[in-house]
C-alpha cells in the first residue's frame, strides 16, 4: 500500500474523530486547520473550493439523517382484488432491480395479488423477449424494471394498445407519468438529487481536493444520465479532478471491473483518492483487485455508490471494506409504491405523486442496517388498501 495512502487514511480518521462533536461549518473548518490562520487550510492542504465545500457539508449532514418519517400518501383507493402483475427485470443480478422486485412481491402478498418475475438477463435480446412474454400473458399490469422502454418499443406499444398499465422502476430519468413512452408513472428517487449528493459527499470528504474515478453503464440511459450529472456536480469544485470515466455494462461487471481497477491503480496511483459508481455492485467486484494491490478496505480510494443500497453494499459500508458510503434507494418501499400505483391505475385514479427523499448511509450513521426505507410506509399502504 502506498505510504501517502496510509497517511491520508490516518489523517482522515483522526480528523473525523476530533471533529465529530462540532456542529457548524466554521467550527469544523477551525478543527481541520489546527494552528493555521488561513480560512482555506486543512490538515491535508488548502481547501479546493471553500464555499462549495461548505454547501456540500450542509447537504451531506441533512442526507445522513436516518429517522425520516413517512411523507407519502395516506389516502387512496381501497384494494382492487384478483390482479396479476408481471415484473420484467433488466437483470436480476442488478441488486436494485432485484430489490424492487422483492418489494413488489412483498406488497402483492399483502394486497392479495399475484406476481410473476421475468428476467431479461441484461441483454437487449433477452429484455425484448422477456417483454414479449409479459405482454403475451395479458396481465393486469407490467413493471418496466430498470431498462429503457424505448428498447422494447414494439412490445410497449402492444401493451398500450391492449390497455395494460405500465409502471416503471428507474425506466426514465424523472419520477412520475411519461407520455413518450407511455407509462402510468415511473418510480424512482430524483436522479438529480442522487447525483448531486454523491458528488457533494466526495467534495465534503476530500475537502475539495480529490482525484475521482467514475464508473457507469452507458448502455442504460438512466445510468448514463446519472453519471453525466455527477460529472457536472463534481466540476463545481475546482479542486476536484475527474481522472477517468469507466464504462462497464452491469452484466459484465464481475469480469471487467477487477481488470479495470488493477489498471487504474497502476495508472493513477496516489492521485486516485475517491470513486463514485452508478451502482454499488461495482465495488463488490472491485474489492478483490483492491485487496490484491494491498489497498486497505478503509481506503483510499474512498468509494461511494450512487445507488442502489442493497444489503451487500451496506455490509461493505458497515465493515469499511472498499465502500465508504452509499446513496441507497428505498427498494422495499418502492416495490410497495409500485403496487399502490397500479391499484390507483386500476381504480381510475391518478398517480400518487410520491418521490422518496435522498439519503446517504455511512458506517457512522447506518448503525448496522442492511437496508434503508422511511419508516411507516407499510402501515400507511395497508391502511389505504384496507388490509
Residue pairs with C-beta under 8 A, 6 or more apart in sequence:
1 293
1 294
1 295
1 296
2 269
2 270
4 270
5 270
5 295
5 296
5 299
5 300
8 44
8 273
8 300
9 296
9 298
9 299
9 300
11 43
11 44
12 44
12 205
12 299
13 298
15 31
15 32
15 43
18 31
19 27
19 28
19 31
19 32
22 28
22 31
25 54
25 57
25 58
28 57
29 39
29 42
29 47
29 50
32 41
32 42
32 43
32 207
33 39
33 41
33 42
33 43
34 43
38 46
39 50
40 46
40 47
40 50
41 47
42 207
42 209
44 207
44 209
45 207
45 209
46 209
46 239
47 53
47 207
47 208
47 209
47 239
48 203
48 206
48 207
48 208
48 209
48 210
48 237
48 238
48 239
48 240
49 203
49 208
49 236
49 237
49 238
49 239
49 240
50 208
52 203
52 208
52 236
52 237
53 203
53 204
53 207
53 208
53 237
55 200
56 200
56 201
56 203
56 204
56 237
57 204
59 196
59 197
59 200
60 197
60 200
60 201
60 204
60 360
63 197
63 327
63 358
63 359
63 360
64 359
64 360
64 361
64 362
64 364
64 365
65 359
65 365
66 359
66 361
66 365
66 366
66 367
66 369
66 372
67 375
68 357
68 359
68 374
68 375
69 374
69 375
69 376
70 374
70 375
70 376
70 377
70 380
71 357
71 374
72 337
72 352
72 354
72 356
72 374
72 377
72 380
73 340
73 352
73 353
73 354
73 380
73 384
74 380
74 383
74 384
75 384
76 340
76 343
76 344
76 349
76 352
76 384
77 343
77 344
77 347
77 349
77 384
78 384
78 385
78 386
79 111
79 112
79 343
79 385
79 386
79 387
80 343
80 346
80 347
81 112
82 112
82 113
83 113
83 114
83 140
83 141
83 342
83 346
84 113
84 114
84 115
84 116
84 137
84 139
84 140
85 104
85 108
85 113
85 114
85 115
85 116
85 139
85 140
85 141
85 142
85 143
85 339
85 342
86 115
86 116
86 117
86 118
86 134
86 137
86 139
86 141
86 142
86 143
87 101
87 104
87 105
87 115
87 116
87 117
87 118
87 142
87 143
87 145
88 118
88 120
88 127
88 130
88 131
88 134
88 142
88 143
88 144
88 145
88 147
89 97
89 98
89 101
89 117
89 118
89 119
89 120
89 130
89 145
89 146
90 97
90 120
90 122
90 127
90 145
90 146
90 147
90 220
90 250
91 97
91 119
91 120
91 121
91 122
91 146
91 250
91 251
92 98
92 101
92 117
92 119
93 122
93 250
93 251
93 281
94 122
94 146
94 250
94 279
94 281
94 308
95 279
95 280
95 281
95 308
95 310
95 312
95 313
96 146
96 170
96 279
96 307
96 308
96 309
96 310
96 329
96 331
97 145
97 146
97 169
97 170
98 310
99 308
99 310
99 329
99 331
99 332
99 335
99 371
100 145
100 146
100 169
100 170
100 187
100 329
100 331
100 334
100 335
100 338
101 117
101 143
101 145
101 335
102 331
102 332
102 335
103 331
103 332
103 333
103 334
103 335
103 336
103 338
104 115
104 143
104 335
104 336
104 338
104 339
105 115
105 117
105 335
106 332
106 335
106 336
107 335
107 336
107 338
107 339
107 340
107 381
108 114
108 115
108 339
110 378
110 381
110 382
110 385
110 387
111 339
111 343
111 385
111 387
112 387
113 140
113 339
116 137
116 139
118 130
118 133
118 134
119 126
119 130
120 126
120 127
120 128
120 129
120 130
120 131
120 147
121 127
121 130
121 251
122 249
122 250
122 251
123 251
124 151
127 147
127 151
127 152
128 151
128 152
128 155
131 142
131 152
131 155
131 156
132 155
134 142
134 155
134 159
135 142
135 155
135 158
135 159
135 162
135 164
138 162
138 164
139 164
140 164
140 165
140 342
140 346
141 164
141 165
141 166
141 167
141 342
141 345
141 346
142 159
142 164
142 165
142 166
142 167
143 166
143 167
143 168
143 169
143 338
144 156
144 166
144 167
144 168
144 169
144 171
144 183
145 169
145 170
145 171
146 169
146 170
146 171
146 220
146 222
147 171
147 220
148 171
148 172
148 220
148 221
148 222
149 156
149 166
149 168
149 171
149 172
149 178
149 181
149 183
150 156
150 181
153 181
156 166
156 181
156 182
159 166
160 166
160 182
165 184
165 342
165 345
165 346
166 181
166 182
166 183
166 184
167 183
167 184
167 185
167 186
167 187
167 338
167 341
167 342
167 345
168 178
168 183
168 185
168 186
168 187
168 188
169 186
169 187
169 188
169 334
169 338
170 186
170 187
170 188
170 222
171 178
171 181
171 183
171 186
171 222
172 178
172 181
172 183
172 186
172 221
172 222
173 191
173 221
173 222
173 225
174 186
174 188
174 190
174 191
175 185
175 186
175 187
175 188
175 189
175 190
175 355
176 185
176 186
176 351
176 353
176 355
177 183
177 184
177 185
177 186
177 351
178 185
178 186
184 341
184 342
184 345
184 351
185 341
185 351
185 352
187 334
187 337
187 338
187 341
188 222
188 329
188 334
188 355
189 329
189 330
189 355
189 356
189 357
189 358
190 355
190 358
191 222
191 225
191 226
191 229
192 229
193 357
193 358
194 226
194 306
194 307
194 327
194 358
195 226
195 227
195 229
195 230
195 232
195 233
195 306
196 229
196 233
197 327
197 358
197 360
198 230
198 233
198 276
198 304
198 306
198 327
199 230
199 233
199 234
199 236
199 276
200 233
201 304
201 325
201 327
201 360
202 210
202 212
202 234
202 240
202 274
202 276
202 302
202 304
203 210
203 234
203 236
203 237
203 240
205 274
205 302
205 324
205 325
206 239
206 240
206 273
206 274
206 302
208 237
208 238
208 239
208 240
209 239
209 240
209 273
210 239
210 240
210 241
210 273
210 274
211 241
211 243
211 268
211 271
211 272
211 273
211 274
212 234
212 240
212 241
212 242
212 243
212 272
212 273
212 274
212 275
212 276
213 243
213 244
213 245
213 246
213 264
213 268
213 272
213 274
213 275
213 276
213 301
214 227
214 230
214 231
214 234
214 242
214 244
214 245
214 246
214 275
214 276
214 277
215 245
215 246
215 248
215 257
215 275
215 276
215 277
215 278
215 282
216 223
216 224
216 226
216 227
216 245
216 246
216 247
216 248
216 277
216 278
217 223
217 224
217 247
217 248
217 249
217 250
217 278
217 279
218 224
218 227
218 247
219 249
220 250
223 250
223 278
223 279
226 278
226 306
226 307
227 245
227 278
230 276
230 278
230 306
231 242
231 245
234 240
234 242
235 242
241 271
243 264
243 268
243 271
243 272
244 264
244 267
244 268
246 260
246 264
248 256
248 257
248 260
248 282
249 256
250 279
250 281
253 281
253 282
253 285
254 285
257 282
257 285
257 286
257 289
258 285
258 286
258 288
258 289
259 289
261 286
261 289
261 290
262 289
262 292
262 293
264 272
265 272
265 289
265 290
265 293
265 295
272 300
272 301
273 300
273 301
273 302
274 300
274 301
274 302
274 303
274 304
275 283
275 286
275 301
275 302
275 303
275 304
276 303
276 304
276 305
276 306
277 283
277 303
277 304
277 305
277 306
278 306
278 307
279 305
279 306
279 307
279 308
280 305
280 307
280 308
280 309
280 310
280 312
280 313
280 316
280 323
280 326
281 310
281 312
281 313
282 305
283 303
283 305
283 313
283 316
283 322
283 323
284 312
284 313
284 316
286 303
286 322
287 297
287 316
287 321
287 322
290 297
290 322
291 297
291 322
295 301
295 322
297 316
297 319
297 320
297 321
297 322
298 320
298 321
298 324
299 320
299 322
299 324
302 324
302 325
303 322
303 323
303 324
303 325
304 323
304 324
304 325
304 326
304 327
305 313
305 323
305 325
305 326
305 327
306 327
307 326
307 327
307 328
307 329
308 328
308 329
308 331
309 326
309 327
309 328
309 329
309 331
309 361
309 371
309 372
310 328
310 331
310 371
311 370
311 371
313 323
313 326
313 328
314 326
314 328
314 361
314 366
314 369
314 370
314 371
314 372
315 321
315 370
316 322
316 323
317 323
317 324
317 325
317 326
317 361
317 362
317 363
317 366
318 363
318 366
318 368
318 369
319 363
320 363
324 362
324 363
325 360
325 361
325 362
326 360
326 361
327 358
327 359
327 360
327 361
328 359
328 361
328 371
328 372
329 356
330 356
330 359
330 371
330 372
330 373
330 374
330 377
331 371
331 373
332 371
332 373
333 356
333 373
333 374
333 377
334 356
336 377
336 378
336 381
337 352
337 354
337 356
337 377
339 381
340 352
340 381
340 384
340 385
341 351
341 352
343 385
344 350
344 351
344 352
345 351
356 374
357 374
359 372
361 369
361 372
366 372
